[in-house]
Amino acid sequence: MSVVGIDIISKRGERRKYLPLEIRMRMYDDVIKLRKQELKYKEIQKIIYEKYGIQISLSRISDWINEERHPLGKVNKFDGKPSPELECIVGAMFSDGYKYFNDGKYRLRLAVVDREYAEEFGKNLAKLLGRKEPYKPFYNEKLKRWVVVGSSFQLYKFLDKPLEELKPYIEHCKDCVSAFLKALFDGDGHIYKRRLMLYNTNKELLVYVQYLLKKYFDIDATGPYLAKKKGSIAHFPNGKIVKTNEDCYYIYIRARSLLNFYKYIGFTIKRKQQRLIKAIPPFFSPYNAYFEIII
């Protein structure tokens, strides 16, 4: 998709198009704010020119104010409202997801071993951005991973927020908390015997996860503990071997809390969900006749 241009006149009087999207968004926000102050179009035009050195046409200002056009054009729009779909994306981005700018687009990407995790990410990303069809994962032979790629300038910028600013969105409701944790554990959660562990290089994030688990689902998790120091070789239970660029920490959920994790959070990934069920102590198993009655 080509970059959406706007008619501008430079200080030399030359007419040209195509400003970077980020600048157009800032100009758009300023135009809307100035109009709310009841300024006239020519007054807005003058202020924008003084601030950016760019003279927007009066017709463009009118289009923006009357919602006939938008700097994003047909680019995927994101309304920034808290939702389980949003928290799924946030959780994934704290785990296996990442974002980058390429070919004029602000992209979000997830590359994972399990197809169902990639499909869930693509489904939630599409719903979040108002697409009718989900983003479909494709298999990358070189990476041996299922890959999903979407694009949204606004969501890209939203995800630049530090954890502290994202917390009100994550804790908007219990479903949001659950979606955030599920995506995070889908990516970085590992089960060994009766221990469910979550690894991450962000110690602050792990402490926050402990808080969410206890407050919203009465799940006890100990740690964080240092798993690997920076520069060491990390061997994960799933066979993944990496050289760490940062200190890596982990927390683990006590066996007595695994049933609550199963009931309220769980995994999208089938193989992890099956291991979780097997890890639950027999008395607390969801297949125990006693618990089938009260759950």
Order of alpha helices (4+ residues) and beta strands (2+ residues): beta-beta-alpha-alpha-beta-alpha-alpha-beta-beta-alpha-beta-beta-alpha-alpha-alpha-beta-beta-alpha-beta-beta-beta-beta-alpha-alpha-alpha
